[in-house]
Amino acid sequence: SNASSTTIGFVGFVAGDTVSLSSNRILLYPDANKVLSWGHWDNNIRITLLEDHKPQLLVECTDQEPITCFHMPSQGGFLASGGESLLKLRAQLAGHLSPITVVALATEWSLLASGDTAGTVVLWDTNRGCCVHTLPPHDGPITAIAISPIASAIFTADLNEVGHSRVRLFNVNGEFLHESKHNNSVTCLCASHMENCTRNLVAVGTNTGQVMLLDAFDLTAYVVLTATPHSAPISAMAFSEDCSALLVGDKGGTLTTWGCRPKRDALLTGLVLSTA
């Protein structure tokens, strides 16, 4: 494990190496050599080099509405941002009445999902730039969204008034399939993406630092990562390209990598904690 005092807001794998970034920063794909950041004092967007942080581009934002979240899939091609009520892709998308908390893109399905503080999740067609579905109401603010193109699945997490969460599973047509109840707050979701595999997983991170894996087919419990060094809320997770490792970061700055030894089915069986 690795620790710092900075909140981790993004984690990923680049050419086999792990990358972690602080809050309000994401890696720009597919080259993965530049960092996009937001939430600055002037409300502008900055792009810098990953290696030495040298400035590359300043994007002036004339909108009065501050940016609340960004997402870019590892294939690149699309970049989505959420604000107090508007969503931006190639054009401004209007479908939320409350501040947007999270966005997730899946280029394989030309699909964008966005969630807000009112518990609304909207599915968008990225080719046409239009809303295609609004998911059934959730119990509270949406805290996380993940999309699994392989499983044709959308996973959402919300937070109810007593601090409990539900992870819900929908298909790409917006139909509800399954749910998993949790007695703490789910802060992060990440879906595996193995083709021709008998089981894909969704990683669930909570406000207590716990990480568990659920079956992506029906959200049944698969394994809970024990002896985790995380004590702060989980803020970022990413599977490696072959799904044999899971990178986890938290708001306390702790970064861990979980992997298989040996690799069996390339699906994190026999999980062990390795050095991040």
C-alpha positions as CSV (number, residue, x, y, z in Angstrom):
1,S,0.0,0.0,0.0
2,N,1.0,3.6,-0.4
3,A,-0.2,6.6,1.5
4,S,-0.2,10.4,1.3
5,S,-2.2,13.2,2.8
6,T,-4.0,14.1,-0.5
7,T,-7.5,12.8,-1.3
8,I,-7.3,10.4,-4.3
9,G,-9.9,11.3,-6.9
10,F,-8.8,9.1,-9.8
11,V,-6.9,5.9,-10.3
12,G,-5.9,3.9,-13.4
13,F,-3.4,1.6,-15.1
14,V,-1.1,3.0,-17.8
15,A,1.2,0.5,-19.6
16,G,1.1,-1.7,-16.5
17,D,1.9,1.1,-14.1
18,T,-0.5,2.5,-11.6
19,V,-1.5,6.2,-11.7
20,S,-3.3,8.1,-9.0
21,L,-4.5,11.8,-9.1
22,S,-5.9,14.1,-6.5
23,S,-9.5,15.3,-6.5
24,N,-11.0,17.1,-9.5
25,R,-8.5,15.5,-11.9
26,I,-8.8,12.8,-14.5
27,L,-6.4,11.2,-17.1
28,L,-7.0,12.0,-20.7
29,Y,-7.3,8.9,-22.9
30,P,-6.3,7.2,-25.1
31,D,-2.7,8.6,-24.9
32,A,-2.9,8.8,-21.0
33,N,-0.1,11.4,-20.9
34,K,-2.1,14.5,-19.9
35,V,-4.3,15.5,-17.0
36,L,-7.5,17.5,-17.0
37,S,-8.3,19.4,-13.9
38,W,-11.3,21.5,-12.8
39,G,-12.7,23.3,-9.7
40,H,-10.1,26.1,-9.9
41,W,-10.7,29.6,-8.5
42,D,-11.4,31.0,-12.0
43,N,-13.8,28.1,-12.9
44,N,-11.5,27.3,-15.9
45,I,-10.3,23.9,-17.1
46,R,-6.6,23.2,-17.2
47,I,-4.7,20.5,-19.1
48,T,-1.2,19.6,-18.0
49,L,1.4,16.9,-18.8
50,L,1.2,13.9,-16.5
51,E,5.0,13.6,-16.2
52,D,6.1,17.1,-15.2
53,H,2.8,19.0,-14.7
54,K,3.7,21.5,-17.4
55,P,0.7,23.5,-18.6
56,Q,-0.6,22.6,-22.1
57,L,-4.0,24.2,-22.4
58,L,-6.3,26.6,-20.5
59,V,-10.0,26.3,-21.4
60,E,-11.9,29.4,-20.4
61,C,-15.4,28.6,-19.1
62,T,-17.8,31.5,-19.6
63,D,-20.7,29.6,-18.0
64,Q,-21.8,30.7,-14.5
65,E,-22.5,27.1,-13.6
66,P,-19.5,25.4,-11.9
67,I,-18.4,22.0,-13.0
68,T,-19.1,19.2,-10.5
69,C,-17.7,16.1,-12.3
70,F,-15.9,14.7,-15.4
71,H,-15.6,11.3,-17.0
72,M,-13.7,9.9,-19.9
73,P,-13.6,6.2,-20.9
74,S,-10.3,4.5,-21.4
75,Q,-10.9,4.3,-25.2
76,G,-11.1,8.1,-25.4
77,G,-13.3,9.7,-27.9
78,F,-15.7,11.4,-25.6
79,L,-15.5,13.6,-22.5
80,A,-18.5,14.4,-20.4
81,S,-18.9,17.0,-17.6
82,G,-21.7,17.6,-15.2
83,G,-22.7,20.9,-13.5
84,E,-25.4,22.2,-11.2
85,S,-28.1,21.1,-13.6
86,L,-26.6,20.8,-17.1
87,L,-24.7,18.0,-18.7
88,K,-22.1,18.6,-21.5
89,L,-20.9,16.2,-24.1
90,R,-20.5,17.6,-27.7
91,A,-23.5,19.8,-26.9
92,Q,-25.3,21.0,-23.8
93,L,-27.8,18.4,-22.5
94,A,-30.7,19.4,-20.3
95,G,-32.4,16.7,-18.3
96,H,-31.6,17.3,-14.6
97,L,-33.3,19.6,-12.2
98,S,-30.7,19.1,-9.4
99,P,-26.9,19.3,-9.3
100,I,-25.2,16.4,-11.1
101,T,-23.0,14.3,-8.8
102,V,-21.6,11.7,-11.2
103,V,-21.3,10.8,-14.9
104,A,-20.2,7.6,-16.6
105,L,-19.5,6.9,-20.3
106,A,-19.5,3.7,-22.3
107,T,-18.4,4.3,-25.9
108,E,-19.1,0.6,-26.8
109,W,-22.8,1.3,-26.3
110,S,-22.8,5.0,-27.2
111,L,-24.2,5.4,-23.7
112,L,-23.8,8.1,-21.1
113,A,-25.3,7.9,-17.6
114,S,-25.7,10.8,-15.2
115,G,-27.0,11.0,-11.7
116,D,-27.9,13.9,-9.4
117,T,-28.6,14.9,-5.8
118,A,-32.3,14.2,-6.2
119,G,-31.7,10.5,-7.0
120,T,-32.4,10.9,-10.7
121,V,-30.4,8.9,-13.2
122,V,-30.6,9.7,-16.9
123,L,-29.3,7.6,-19.8
124,W,-28.2,9.5,-23.0
125,D,-27.4,8.4,-26.5
126,T,-24.0,10.0,-27.2
127,N,-24.5,9.7,-31.0
128,R,-27.7,11.6,-31.1
129,G,-27.1,13.7,-28.0
130,C,-30.5,13.0,-26.5
131,C,-32.1,11.4,-23.5
132,V,-33.2,7.8,-24.1
133,H,-34.3,6.6,-20.6
134,T,-34.8,8.0,-17.1
135,L,-34.3,5.2,-14.5
136,P,-36.8,4.5,-11.8
137,P,-36.5,6.8,-8.8
138,H,-33.7,6.2,-6.3
139,D,-33.8,6.7,-2.5
140,G,-31.5,9.7,-2.4
141,P,-28.5,11.4,-4.0
142,I,-26.6,9.3,-6.5
143,T,-23.2,8.6,-5.2
144,A,-21.7,6.4,-7.9
145,I,-22.4,5.0,-11.4
146,A,-20.6,2.3,-13.3
147,I,-21.3,0.8,-16.8
148,S,-20.2,-2.7,-17.9
149,P,-20.3,-2.9,-21.7
150,I,-19.5,-6.7,-21.5
151,A,-22.4,-7.4,-19.2
152,S,-24.7,-4.8,-20.9
153,A,-25.3,-3.5,-17.4
154,I,-25.6,-0.2,-15.5
155,F,-24.8,-0.1,-11.8
156,T,-26.0,2.8,-9.6
157,A,-25.6,3.6,-5.9
158,D,-27.6,6.0,-3.8
159,L,-27.7,7.3,-0.2
160,N,-30.9,7.4,1.8
161,E,-31.7,9.7,4.7
162,V,-30.4,7.3,7.4
163,G,-27.0,6.8,5.6
164,H,-27.6,3.5,4.0
165,S,-27.1,2.7,0.3
166,R,-28.5,0.4,-2.4
167,V,-26.6,-0.8,-5.4
168,R,-29.0,-1.3,-8.3
169,L,-28.5,-3.2,-11.5
170,F,-30.2,-2.1,-14.7
171,N,-29.8,-3.2,-18.3
172,V,-28.9,-0.8,-21.1
173,N,-32.6,-0.3,-21.8
174,G,-33.1,1.1,-18.3
175,E,-35.0,-2.0,-16.9
176,F,-34.4,-2.7,-13.3
177,L,-33.0,-6.2,-12.6
178,H,-31.5,-6.6,-9.1
179,E,-30.4,-4.7,-6.0
180,S,-28.0,-5.1,-3.1
181,K,-28.6,-3.3,0.2
182,H,-25.7,-1.9,2.3
183,N,-25.8,-0.6,5.9
184,N,-23.2,2.1,5.1
185,S,-22.7,4.6,2.3
186,V,-21.4,3.4,-1.1
187,T,-19.0,6.0,-2.4
188,C,-17.5,4.3,-5.5
189,L,-18.4,1.6,-8.1
190,C,-16.2,-0.1,-10.7
191,A,-17.2,-2.9,-13.1
192,S,-14.9,-5.5,-14.6
193,H,-14.8,-6.0,-18.3
194,M,-13.6,-9.5,-19.2
195,E,-15.0,-11.0,-22.5
196,N,-15.9,-14.8,-22.7
197,C,-15.8,-15.0,-18.9
198,T,-18.2,-16.9,-16.7
199,R,-18.3,-14.2,-14.1
200,N,-17.8,-10.4,-14.2
201,L,-17.7,-8.4,-11.0
202,V,-18.6,-5.0,-9.7
203,A,-16.3,-3.5,-7.0
204,V,-18.1,-1.6,-4.3
205,G,-16.3,1.0,-2.1
206,T,-17.8,2.5,1.0
207,N,-17.4,5.4,3.4
208,T,-15.8,3.1,6.0
209,G,-13.0,2.1,3.7
210,Q,-14.5,-1.3,3.0
211,V,-14.2,-2.8,-0.5
212,M,-16.3,-5.8,-1.6
213,L,-16.9,-7.5,-4.9
214,L,-20.4,-8.4,-6.2
215,D,-21.4,-10.7,-9.0
216,A,-22.3,-8.4,-11.9
217,F,-25.1,-10.7,-13.0
218,D,-27.3,-10.5,-9.9
219,L,-25.3,-8.5,-7.3
220,T,-24.8,-11.4,-5.0
221,A,-21.8,-11.1,-2.7
222,Y,-18.6,-12.6,-4.1
223,V,-15.9,-11.6,-1.7
224,V,-15.0,-8.8,0.8
225,L,-11.5,-7.6,0.8
226,T,-10.3,-8.3,4.3
227,A,-7.4,-6.7,6.2
228,T,-7.7,-3.6,4.1
229,P,-5.6,-0.6,5.2
230,H,-8.2,1.8,4.1
231,S,-9.9,3.7,6.9
232,A,-11.1,6.7,4.9
233,P,-14.0,6.7,2.3
234,I,-13.1,4.9,-0.9
235,S,-12.9,7.6,-3.6
236,A,-11.6,5.9,-6.7
237,M,-11.2,2.3,-8.1
238,A,-10.0,0.8,-11.4
239,F,-9.6,-2.7,-12.8
240,S,-6.5,-3.5,-14.8
241,E,-7.0,-4.3,-18.5
242,D,-7.0,-8.0,-17.9
243,C,-9.0,-7.6,-14.7
244,S,-6.4,-9.5,-12.7
245,A,-5.8,-6.5,-10.4
246,L,-7.9,-3.8,-8.7
247,L,-6.5,-0.4,-7.8
248,V,-8.2,1.3,-4.9
249,G,-7.7,4.9,-3.6
250,D,-9.4,6.7,-0.7
251,K,-9.9,10.2,0.6
252,G,-7.1,9.8,3.1
253,G,-4.5,9.4,0.4
254,T,-4.0,5.6,0.8
255,L,-3.5,3.7,-2.5
256,T,-3.6,-0.1,-2.7
257,T,-3.4,-2.7,-5.4
258,W,-5.2,-6.0,-5.0
259,G,-4.3,-8.9,-7.3
260,C,-4.3,-12.6,-7.8
261,R,-1.6,-15.0,-6.8
262,P,-1.8,-17.1,-8.7
263,K,-4.1,-15.7,-11.4
264,R,-7.1,-17.9,-11.7
265,D,-9.7,-17.0,-14.4
266,A,-8.1,-13.5,-14.3
267,L,-10.9,-12.5,-11.9
268,L,-9.3,-11.6,-8.6
269,T,-9.7,-15.0,-7.1
270,G,-7.3,-15.6,-4.2
271,L,-7.0,-11.8,-3.6
272,V,-3.9,-10.5,-2.0
273,L,-2.7,-7.0,-1.2
274,S,0.4,-6.0,-3.2
275,T,2.4,-2.8,-3.4
276,A,0.8,0.1,-5.2
